[in-house]
Structure formats: C-alpha cells, structure tokens
Amino acid sequence: MTAVAERTTQRPLTSLLRFATAGSVDDGKSTLVGRLLHDTKSILADAYEAVERVSRARGAETVDLALLTDGLRAEREQGITIDVAYRYFSTPARTFILADCPGHVQYTRNTVTGASTADALIVLVDARYGVVEQTRRHLAVAALLRVPHVIVAVNKIDLIDFERAPFEHIAADVAAHAAKLGMPDAVAVPVSALEGDNVVERSERTPWYDGPTVLELLETVPAADELAAVAAGGWRVPVQYVLRPQDAAISPEFREYRGYAGRVAEGTVRVGDEVVVQPSGRRTTVAGIDTADGPLTEAAAGTSIALRLSDDIDVARGDLLSAAGDAALPVKNFAAHVAWLAERPLRLRERVLVQHGSSLVQAMVVGIEGKLDISLPGGTLDASIVPGDDPERTLELNDIGVVTLQLASPLAIEDYGNHRRTGAFCLVDPQDGNTLAAGTARAAVPGTGVDGYLSI
C-alpha cells in the first residue's frame, strides 16, 4: 500500500439525516416541507418566483409553498401528493434528505418506500380532527420499519386559535398508541405550516409550549448511522464488490491486492477483529481497512470501506462479513412482514427472488399467515394480525402481511428488530425483475429449519 499514515475515523462536522413526511390527505405535508425549505433559505430565487407566479394565477393571496414539492402535473392539478418527492437542503448543523410521501390510502406503498430508509418520520395530524385511521396506519408503518425517531406535527394549530387543550389531547393519544406499537420515541409539536409557527422558528402564539421546533428536533436527533455505530451487537459489512486489480501495468505493490468493498451497516470494525464470513461460516481476521482517502484503523457504521483479510479465503459479492463474537447466522426459511407493492396479488406457493443486500436468491412463499389490520384504534402490531387458514389467501396492493419464505440458498438475514440494515429485503419478480414487496425479517426462534440451517 502507499505510504499514507493510518488514521482513526473522525465524526464529520455536519451529519446526514434522512427523513420523511406522512399524514392524511390535506394535513399539510407538502406545505410543511415547503416551509422548511423556505425558512432555512434553501430555495433558489427562480424556483420561488415560479411558485409565486403559479400561486397568483390560482388567485391565492399568499405563496403556496406546497408547490415546491408537488412537482408532477397531476399533483398540481389535483392539489395532492401522488409520488414521493425527494428534496435536499442543509443548515449549519446538518445536511438533510427529505421524502414527502402521499397521504392517500392507495399510496401506502409510496409511504413505505419513503420511510424505509428514513432516520426520522414526521407524521402530520390535523389539529381539528386529531388521530385518525391514516395516522394509525403511518405510525404502524413507522413501527414495522423501526424508524428511529417519529415527530408528530400537530398542524393547523392556527385554525383552533392556538389552544393548548386540543394539542395536549392529541399528544396523549399519540403517545398511548405509539407505546402499544413499541415506539419509544414519538414527540408531538404544535405547528402551523402555513404561517410558520414552531416549524423553524419558535412561535410566540404558543407560550404554553416550551419544547423544540420541528427543525430543532431534526438537527439534534441522532441519525441511524450514528445509532448503528454504537449498537450493542457486533459489526456488519455486506460485500458489494471484490476488488482485485487485473491490469498488468499496475504497481507491483497492488498486484496481490484483494479487498472486499462495502458499507459498514452496523457497529465499528477495527483492524485485528476476528471475522466470520456468511453463509460459508469461514473465519479469519481483519488485516486492513482501506478507503478512498487512505487506510483506517477503524470504521463506523455508514463508512464505505474495503476490508483486507489475513487469509486467502473464498469471499464473494453478496456475502456478509460480521464480528465473530456476534456473527450473523445463515437461514433457509424465515417469517417476515411484507408490504405488497405490486398491482397483482401475492399467492401461496409463488416463486419469487429475495434481494438481500447485494444477494439475489430464489425463494418460494410457503405461508401467508395473515394481514395487518392497522385501522384498529388500540391494537398492537401482533394483536392486529388477522389470522385464518384460507388456502386462497392473498396479499393485495398496499396490504402489509406476515409470510413465510423458503430459500433455495442460505442467506445471513437477521431479525429486523435488532438489525435494521441486515434484516431488510425486497421480493422481486423472477420474470420481469420488478419489485414486488418490501420486507422485514421477524424474530428468531429456537430450532433448525431446512437442511439444518436456522429458521427465523
């Protein structure tokens, strides 16, 4: 390797936070996003002028900030959000990627897509109506996807004259429902997205509220990578690519180089750590950690690296490298929650492909145990499963169900509740390659499954 002094991973001055918005139709999701962009001065002058012109053409007295995110023509014509709109902005404290998700029930799959990689989810509630079925639906999606932080923006507080009692009633209702779903971090904030109260700046019209604004929460909650870096378990590095230079003209010191490139999914890997390669189960140690900026002595979650191993063992794209003290275990059948995203239904015994990290494995759906009824006001995730033994049971578009999958080859897929990055997967149509479902593996149970591999 080149003579570059090894260094230890350093925390960046600004960190990246991914967050999404969700809520019922007309709760003001896009307006809230537009307010965040406007009040953080993240809008280009020409973009603001264009929105201003459209607002005037519609006869609006003020600029409709929702137009900053509702970019599709159909969205602007109907005044609703249809697709997930991604926007990027930054403040001196942090860089943000936001996903403005639709509110309609028929676009639940879009909400799942937007929330699947989110570090935080802002759920909007209309202060006039409180918690409704779609609120419970979005909280359930956040619980299933283990979104680390949920911010409940009780919007349109100006339409109830900034009264304290309705807000506190909604906040208590949200807290009770979140507790039943196993969500420890759900914070309610009274806001007016239209007028800017408690979005970026604190409002003088809510003197009874002494908590943080929406932006203050977004700037201070730890991102998923920061939480994963200090996870109680061992580290995980899914192998995305094997680096093996083939050019004969390359420098002699690199001709024998073999590195396993990937992004640290969890924990902190260090030079000298013992490694287990799954699904093969082979063991070795970390000989070096390389990055585009030079070698490291350790690398935390979120860092893209290439690991050099002490022994010349068989490691391929799709394998999972993990700490020997808390190694991932290969499985050949497992149960999972899946959000069905396809127009056609999922049927029992259907053959699918499981995309787990960079692995793509053939599988069969051997069980459809039930679907989640997240319209129930007081149910937990488990209690809301609608059971049944109907052999013709299917999952339809936007359904969230519990299925059992049998794999043709073992995968080191883990309980999503403990390992968010290595417990997530997608189901893919083997015929056309389209994504069918987003899934999260469920908790492990004792015993062995097919061919002696563990079942989860």
KEMARVEX-871325 format. One record per residue (C-alpha): x, y, z; residue in three letters. Coordinates in pm, whole numbers, plus 50000, padded with zeros to 5 digits. Last residue first. Layout:
((X, Y, Z), "ALA")
...
//
This chain:
((46373, 48275, 51181), "ILE")
((46496, 47929, 51090), "SER")
((46849, 47807, 51146), "LEU")
((47006, 47586, 50883), "TYR")
((46983, 47209, 50925), "GLY")
((46887, 47140, 50565), "ASP")
((46557, 47329, 50613), "VAL")
((46496, 47455, 50964), "GLY")
((46670, 47433, 51294), "THR")
((46548, 47513, 51643), "GLY")
((46489, 47818, 51860), "PRO")
((46300, 48120, 51720), "VAL")
((46448, 48427, 51551), "ALA")
((46249, 48750, 51536), "ALA")
((46092, 48864, 51208), "ARG")
((46253, 48957, 50879), "ALA")
((46144, 49290, 50728), "THR")
((46006, 49306, 50374), "GLY")
((45947, 49536, 50080), "ALA")
((45735, 49382, 49807), "ALA")
((45701, 49309, 49435), "LEU")
((45998, 49488, 49278), "THR")
((46006, 49432, 48903), "ASN")
((46267, 49196, 48756), "GLY")
((46042, 49079, 48470), "ASP")
((46006, 48705, 48522), "GLN")
((46175, 48647, 48858), "PRO")
((45952, 48914, 49021), "ASP")
((46150, 49060, 49311), "VAL")
((46087, 49049, 49685), "LEU")
((46288, 49306, 49878), "CYS")
((46494, 49273, 50196), "PHE")
((46551, 49421, 50541), "ALA")
((46706, 49237, 50837), "GLY")
((47067, 49327, 50757), "THR")
((47019, 49705, 50782), "ARG")
((46766, 49709, 51067), "ARG")
((46945, 49458, 51286), "HIS")
((46769, 49405, 51620), "ASN")
((46402, 49435, 51519), "GLY")
((46493, 49330, 51167), "TYR")
((46584, 48982, 51288), "ASP")
((46865, 48871, 51060), "GLU")
((46934, 48759, 50703), "ILE")
((47258, 48569, 50654), "ALA")
((47121, 48393, 50346), "LEU")
((47110, 48023, 50262), "PRO")
((47026, 47906, 49909), "SER")
((46692, 47792, 49762), "ALA")
((46508, 47994, 50024), "LEU")
((46174, 47916, 50190), "GLN")
((45964, 48221, 50276), "LEU")
((45694, 48257, 50541), "THR")
((45452, 48549, 50517), "VAL")
((45303, 48808, 50751), "VAL")
((45108, 49084, 50579), "GLY")
((45100, 49452, 50493), "ILE")
((44849, 49519, 50216), "ASP")
((44917, 49811, 49980), "ASN")
((44829, 49607, 49665), "LEU")
((44675, 49273, 49757), "GLU")
((44807, 48988, 49970), "LEU")
((44640, 48656, 49904), "THR")
((44451, 48386, 50092), "ARG")
((44330, 48100, 49873), "GLU")
((44437, 47838, 50126), "PRO")
((44211, 48009, 50387), "ASP")
((44355, 47920, 50727), "ASP")
((44298, 48249, 50908), "GLY")
((44453, 48513, 51129), "PRO")
((44403, 48894, 51114), "VAL")
((44722, 49038, 51262), "ILE")
((44629, 49336, 51481), "SER")
((44738, 49170, 51805), "ALA")
((45096, 49146, 51680), "ASP")
((45123, 49512, 51575), "LEU")
((44946, 49634, 51887), "THR")
((44579, 49716, 51877), "GLY")
((44403, 50018, 52024), "GLY")
((44248, 50210, 51735), "PRO")
((44229, 49919, 51485), "LEU")
((44292, 50055, 51135), "SER")
((44627, 49877, 51125), "ILE")
((44471, 49545, 51031), "ASP")
((44787, 49356, 50939), "LEU")
((44750, 49063, 50707), "LYS")
((44762, 48694, 50779), "GLY")
((44973, 48380, 50785), "GLU")
((45064, 48366, 50418), "ILE")
((45290, 48059, 50405), "GLY")
((45522, 47875, 50171), "VAL")
((45620, 48173, 49952), "VAL")
((45906, 48027, 49748), "MET")
((46260, 48154, 49710), "ALA")
((46540, 48215, 49461), "GLN")
((46830, 48422, 49593), "VAL")
((46969, 48763, 49495), "LEU")
((47250, 48886, 49717), "SER")
((47369, 49251, 49701), "SER")
((47184, 49348, 50018), "GLY")
((46906, 49093, 50043), "HIS")
((46707, 49065, 49721), "GLN")
((46476, 48763, 49758), "VAL")
((46352, 48629, 49424), "LEU")
((46000, 48494, 49392), "VAL")
((45815, 48168, 49334), "ARG")
((45451, 48163, 49438), "GLU")
((45346, 47877, 49664), "ARG")
((45066, 48091, 49818), "LEU")
((44957, 48392, 49616), "ARG")
((45071, 48756, 49607), "LEU")
((44825, 48983, 49426), "PRO")
((44890, 49178, 49104), "ARG")
((44935, 49557, 49124), "GLU")
((45263, 49520, 49312), "ALA")
((45379, 49689, 49632), "LEU")
((45297, 49431, 49900), "TRP")
((45439, 49543, 50233), "ALA")
((45599, 49234, 50384), "VAL")
((45635, 49129, 50747), "HIS")
((45863, 48828, 50766), "ALA")
((45896, 48462, 50852), "ALA")
((46210, 48268, 50768), "PHE")
((46347, 47974, 50574), "ASN")
((46699, 47892, 50460), "LYS")
((46897, 48072, 50731), "VAL")
((47260, 48177, 50773), "PRO")
((47371, 48316, 51111), "LEU")
((47511, 48666, 51171), "ALA")
((47813, 48670, 51400), "ALA")
((47811, 48822, 51747), "ASP")
((48158, 48743, 51882), "GLY")
((48293, 48671, 51534), "ALA")
((48214, 49021, 51408), "ALA")
((48044, 49015, 51069), "SER")
((48121, 48987, 50699), "LEU")
((47814, 48917, 50486), "LEU")
((47840, 48758, 50142), "ASP")
((47656, 48915, 49848), "GLY")
((47965, 48958, 49630), "ARG")
((48206, 48675, 49706), "ALA")
((48450, 48566, 49975), "VAL")
((48655, 48247, 49935), "ASP")
((48953, 48255, 50169), "ILE")
((49304, 48398, 50131), "ASP")
((49372, 48467, 50497), "ASP")
((49452, 48794, 50680), "SER")
((49159, 48986, 50532), "LEU")
((49163, 49325, 50363), "ARG")
((48840, 49521, 50405), "LEU")
((48738, 49787, 50155), "ALA")
((48542, 50077, 50302), "ILE")
((48232, 50294, 50274), "SER")
((48152, 50440, 50618), "THR")
((47789, 50448, 50735), "GLY")
((47852, 50246, 51050), "ALA")
((48199, 50305, 51196), "ALA")
((48545, 50234, 51056), "ALA")
((48863, 50151, 51248), "GLU")
((49240, 50171, 51197), "THR")
((49187, 50349, 50869), "LEU")
((49371, 50346, 50536), "PRO")
((49358, 50627, 50279), "GLY")
((49110, 50881, 50145), "ASP")
((48940, 50641, 49902), "ALA")
((48910, 50397, 50190), "THR")
((49107, 50096, 50314), "ASP")
((49071, 49884, 50630), "ILE")
((49347, 49631, 50696), "GLY")
((49427, 49279, 50816), "ALA")
((49081, 49197, 50952), "VAL")
((49083, 48842, 51087), "THR")
((48973, 48499, 50958), "THR")
((48678, 48264, 50988), "ARG")
((48471, 48067, 50735), "ARG")
((48100, 48026, 50807), "GLY")
((48007, 47987, 50438), "SER")
((47688, 48199, 50462), "PRO")
((47846, 48410, 50595), "GLN")
((48208, 48512, 50651), "VAL")
((48301, 48532, 51019), "VAL")
((48566, 48788, 51112), "VAL")
((48804, 48830, 51407), "GLU")
((48898, 49192, 51463), "ASP")
((49266, 49284, 51409), "GLY")
((49195, 49614, 51233), "VAL")
((48869, 49750, 51367), "ARG")
((48503, 49735, 51262), "VAL")
((48251, 49963, 51433), "THR")
((47883, 49875, 51466), "GLY")
((47629, 49836, 51188), "GLU")
((47596, 49855, 50812), "ALA")
((47959, 49932, 50728), "VAL")
((47943, 49999, 50355), "ARG")
((48106, 49754, 50117), "GLY")
((48423, 49660, 49935), "ALA")
((48614, 49338, 49992), "TYR")
((48980, 49391, 49913), "GLY")
((49236, 49173, 49737), "ARG")
((49574, 49321, 49648), "TYR")
((49838, 49087, 49505), "GLU")
((49922, 49317, 49216), "ARG")
((49896, 49631, 49431), "PHE")
((50260, 49658, 49544), "GLU")
((50375, 49575, 49191), "PRO")
((50220, 49896, 49051), "SER")
((49961, 49824, 48785), "ILE")
((50079, 49760, 48430), "ALA")
((49940, 49406, 48432), "ALA")
((49588, 49544, 48496), "ASP")
((49381, 49286, 48684), "GLN")
((49326, 49461, 49018), "PRO")
((49113, 49251, 49260), "ARG")
((48845, 49445, 49446), "LEU")
((48551, 49218, 49534), "VAL")
((48224, 49410, 49530), "TYR")
((47917, 49471, 49745), "GLN")
((48015, 49267, 50050), "VAL")
((47776, 49333, 50339), "PRO")
((47973, 49467, 50641), "VAL")
((47828, 49401, 50989), "ARG")
((47963, 49495, 51334), "TRP")
((47884, 49326, 51664), "GLY")
((47592, 49387, 51895), "GLY")
((47522, 49676, 52134), "ALA")
((47497, 49927, 51852), "ALA")
((47730, 50227, 51884), "VAL")
((47785, 50280, 51511), "ALA")
((47423, 50181, 51442), "ALA")
((47293, 50480, 51639), "LEU")
((47516, 50721, 51446), "GLU")
((47424, 50551, 51118), "ASP")
((47053, 50582, 51208), "ALA")
((47091, 50956, 51263), "ALA")
((47095, 51100, 51614), "PRO")
((46823, 51357, 51689), "VAL")
((46958, 51714, 51713), "THR")
((46902, 51893, 51383), "GLU")
((46570, 51728, 51307), "LEU")
((46443, 51811, 51655), "LEU")
((46547, 52174, 51621), "GLU")
((46382, 52182, 51277), "LEU")
((46047, 52067, 51416), "VAL")
((46064, 52321, 51696), "THR")
((46174, 52218, 52045), "PRO")
((45956, 52215, 52358), "GLY")
((45832, 52507, 52568), "ASP")
((45467, 52506, 52460), "TYR")
((45234, 52719, 52676), "TRP")
((45356, 53037, 52504), "PRO")
((45206, 52910, 52176), "THR")
((45148, 53237, 51986), "ARG")
((45506, 53349, 52037), "GLU")
((45610, 53078, 51794), "SER")
((45956, 52925, 51785), "ARG")
((46123, 52948, 51446), "GLU")
((46184, 52657, 51205), "VAL")
((45849, 52480, 51222), "VAL")
((45719, 52615, 51552), "ASN")
((45474, 52857, 51385), "ASP")
((45548, 52904, 51014), "GLY")
((45223, 53056, 50891), "GLU")
((45110, 52776, 50657), "LEU")
((45295, 52502, 50842), "ALA")
((45122, 52596, 51165), "SER")
((45274, 52382, 51434), "VAL")
((45215, 52218, 51772), "PRO")
((45492, 51958, 51827), "VAL")
((45442, 51595, 51939), "ALA")
((45740, 51366, 52009), "VAL")
((45736, 50989, 51941), "ALA")
((46045, 50800, 52062), "ASP")
((45973, 50475, 52245), "PRO")
((45773, 50306, 51965), "MET")
((45655, 49965, 52081), "GLY")
((45326, 49979, 51891), "LEU")
((45128, 49998, 52215), "LYS")
((45353, 50284, 52328), "ALA")
((45294, 50470, 51999), "ALA")
((44916, 50448, 52052), "HIS")
((44939, 50593, 52403), "ALA")
((45182, 50867, 52298), "ALA")
((44965, 50965, 52001), "VAL")
((44651, 50995, 52217), "ASP")
((44842, 51197, 52477), "ALA")
((44972, 51435, 52209), "ALA")
((44623, 51468, 52060), "ILE")
((44473, 51561, 52399), "HIS")
((44763, 51800, 52467), "GLU")
((44701, 51974, 52134), "PHE")
((44327, 52005, 52194), "PRO")
((44390, 52158, 52541), "ALA")
((44651, 52418, 52441), "ARG")
((44452, 52641, 52208), "GLU")
((44641, 52808, 51925), "PHE")
((44319, 52958, 51787), "ASP")
((44191, 52622, 51660), "ILE")
((44270, 52708, 51298), "LEU")
((44615, 52838, 51400), "ASP")
((44710, 52491, 51522), "ILE")
((44689, 52389, 51158), "LYS")
((44939, 52107, 51217), "ASN")
((45003, 51873, 51507), "VAL")
((45347, 51766, 51386), "ALA")
((45416, 51419, 51525), "VAL")
((45791, 51357, 51515), "ILE")
((45892, 50989, 51500), "VAL")
((46254, 50882, 51553), "HIS")
((46438, 50553, 51492), "PRO")
((46215, 50426, 51208), "VAL")
((46175, 50058, 51302), "ARG")
((46015, 49973, 50966), "LEU")
((45724, 49799, 51137), "LEU")
((45689, 50081, 51391), "ALA")
((45696, 50351, 51122), "ALA")
((45438, 50158, 50919), "VAL")
((45220, 50131, 51232), "ALA")
((45252, 50505, 51293), "LEU")
((45150, 50565, 50931), "HIS")
((44842, 50346, 50962), "ARG")
((44745, 50497, 51297), "ARG")
((44755, 50843, 51140), "THR")
((44557, 50709, 50842), "GLN")
((44284, 50589, 51079), "GLU")
((44251, 50927, 51251), "VAL")
((44436, 51099, 51537), "VAL")
((44315, 51455, 51588), "GLY")
((44043, 51620, 51379), "TYR")
((44094, 51996, 51421), "ARG")
((44467, 51976, 51497), "ALA")
((44523, 51800, 51165), "ASP")
((44793, 51540, 51228), "VAL")
((45120, 51525, 51039), "LEU")
((45364, 51236, 51086), "VAL")
((45727, 51343, 51054), "ILE")
((45945, 51033, 51018), "LEU")
((46308, 51015, 51123), "ALA")
((46618, 50821, 51018), "ASP")
((46439, 50727, 50697), "ALA")
((46549, 50441, 50469), "THR")
((46217, 50254, 50457), "SER")
((46008, 50567, 50518), "ALA")
((45988, 50683, 50156), "GLY")
((45922, 50337, 50014), "THR")
((45666, 50252, 50281), "VAL")
((45490, 50583, 50210), "THR")
((45485, 50502, 49839), "ASN")
((45334, 50161, 49915), "ARG")
((45062, 50334, 50118), "THR")
((44956, 50517, 49800), "TYR")
((44603, 50375, 49795), "GLN")
((44549, 50509, 50148), "VAL")
((44603, 50865, 50024), "HIS")
((44857, 51076, 50215), "GLY")
((45149, 51074, 49974), "PRO")
((45510, 51092, 50094), "CYS")
((45744, 51397, 50102), "ASP")
((46093, 51246, 50123), "ALA")
((46364, 51457, 50283), "LEU")
((46742, 51441, 50251), "ILE")
((46907, 51667, 50506), "PHE")
((47252, 51808, 50582), "THR")
((47323, 51924, 50937), "ARG")
((47415, 52195, 51186), "ALA")
((47484, 52493, 50959), "PRO")
((47162, 52408, 50776), "THR")
((47117, 52188, 50472), "SER")
((46875, 52106, 50194), "PHE")
((46781, 51818, 49966), "TYR")
((46439, 51727, 49830), "ARG")
((46275, 51399, 49736), "TYR")
((45912, 51384, 49623), "ALA")
((45736, 51051, 49676), "VAL")
((45459, 51028, 49417), "ASP")
((45095, 51126, 49445), "ILE")
((45078, 51445, 49657), "THR")
((44750, 51628, 49629), "ILE")
((44622, 51957, 49483), "GLY")
((44452, 51777, 49195), "GLN")
((44607, 51986, 48914), "GLU")
((44938, 52030, 49096), "ARG")
((44967, 51660, 49168), "GLU")
((44873, 51562, 48813), "ALA")
((45143, 51798, 48679), "ARG")
((45406, 51637, 48900), "LEU")
((45617, 51868, 49117), "GLY")
((45425, 51871, 49441), "ASP")
((45738, 51964, 49637), "THR")
((45778, 52339, 49591), "LEU")
((45407, 52365, 49510), "LEU")
((45330, 52310, 49879), "ALA")
((45471, 52658, 49948), "LEU")
((45155, 52821, 49813), "ASP")
((45258, 53187, 49811), "VAL")
((44990, 53406, 49969), "THR")
((44667, 53565, 49845), "GLU")
((44591, 53274, 49614), "ALA")
((44413, 53354, 49288), "GLY")
((44533, 53045, 49107), "ARG")
((44747, 53253, 48874), "ALA")
((44896, 53422, 49179), "ARG")
((45004, 53087, 49324), "SER")
((45153, 52979, 48990), "VAL")
((45356, 53301, 48970), "ARG")
((45483, 53268, 49327), "GLU")
((45586, 52908, 49265), "VAL")
((45790, 53024, 48966), "ALA")
((45942, 53309, 49169), "GLU")
((46045, 53065, 49442), "TYR")
((46217, 52841, 49190), "ALA")
((46394, 53140, 49031), "ASP")
((46524, 53259, 49368), "ALA")
((46664, 52920, 49469), "LEU")
((46507, 52771, 49780), "ILE")
((46709, 52654, 50081), "SER")
((46668, 52970, 50288), "LYS")
((46601, 52765, 50605), "THR")
((46259, 52932, 50627), "ASP")
((46170, 52850, 50268), "HIS")
((46282, 52486, 50265), "LEU")
((46119, 52410, 50599), "LEU")
((45802, 52593, 50492), "ARG")
((45791, 52396, 50166), "GLY")
((45820, 52073, 50363), "VAL")
((45538, 52183, 50593), "LEU")
((45325, 52284, 50293), "THR")
((45389, 51945, 50134), "SER")
((45265, 51767, 50443), "LYS")
((44967, 51995, 50507), "GLY")
((44703, 51762, 50654), "ASP")
((44523, 51776, 50321), "ASP")
((44517, 51396, 50275), "VAL")
((44626, 51211, 50587), "SER")
((44983, 51204, 50707), "GLY")
((45342, 51126, 50614), "ALA")
((45673, 51310, 50596), "THR")
((46014, 51151, 50550), "ALA")
((46358, 51199, 50699), "PHE")
((46717, 51125, 50605), "ARG")
((46977, 51289, 50826), "LEU")
((47335, 51349, 50715), "LEU")
((47596, 51471, 50962), "SER")
((47783, 51801, 50979), "THR")
((48128, 51845, 51134), "LEU")
((48209, 51487, 51043), "PRO")
((48298, 51237, 51317), "ARG")
((48652, 51109, 51275), "GLN")
((48753, 50755, 51184), "THR")
((49106, 50681, 51302), "THR")
((49404, 50742, 51080), "ARG")
((49670, 50535, 50907), "GLU")
((49960, 50733, 50768), "ALA")
((49979, 50707, 50392), "VAL")
((50281, 50528, 50243), "ALA")
((50103, 50360, 49958), "THR")
((50000, 50000, 50000), "MET")
//
